[in-house]
């Protein structure tokens, strides 16, 4: 019997298995909440499954990323409220890199959704300005201005990150690849 392309093994399962962890990390960086990131990714992969026949020959990862970022922004717009930090403010840590990761995570959480999405796409996903603009459905100029404003806010919110980056330690890269000092 000849296998059909409708048995679910025409590349979709392989794609999900090979990309889900990276996409989950990106979703987490965008929303800052593991449970919400899992929900966003699950919805994005469902949307991909429904469109797999028309997307599989192109760039399915880009398609899923666009869904992730657009759905995350839509979610934020519907539920604008204060976010509680996952880590208590009085938590002591002896892990310098872990402390910097927490600082970066908290600083990213202070950014508006579009600025946070731009930083994650540009520096974590390593997309060009043009590709970032396409994913977010905005102009390249908007990507540039949002990136500039976001980096400025990160420097203000977390001066320790900028200080460590200037010292050549590259610790901002440890969490997301975001360079605080462009």
Phi, psi and omega in degrees: 000135182274127179293143179264164179281356182265006183274007177084002183248024181270025177117337182297310181297319178296318178299311182299314180298322184275341185245347190298323183292316179294319179293324177294319177298317179297317179298319179296318179295326180289315187258339177076011182222120186299316182294318178294322179299318178297319179295316179300315181294319179300315179296319180295319179291328175294315178298322177296317181301321181292334182249011188306317183301324182267347185256334190301329181277349178266236179236087183298329179295319178295321178299314180294318178301317179299317178298314181304309185290320179292318178294323179296316179295319178298319179297316179299318181297322180287329187235056177289111179201172181286138177265136173272141180285144179286341180245133178296146184293337182265013182289125179270143178218144177253356181271105184300314180294322177296321178295321178292323176298316179296320178298314179296317179301313180296320180294319177298325179294341179276346182281149172296156185307315184293319179296318180296316179298318179299314180296317181294316180294316183289314191255331177272311179279348177059041177273154175287170177297321180295314180295321177297316178299320179295316181298317184274349180071037179231178179276163177297323178299322177294319178300314181297313182291321178293321179295315179299313180295320181293317179295322177298315179294323177297318178298322180288318184284330184221073182298336178299324180293315180296321180296315179293324179292318178296328181285359178081015183276340176064027186286338178296331179295336185301323185269312187219354184085005180284123175270118183280339180241088189298000000 
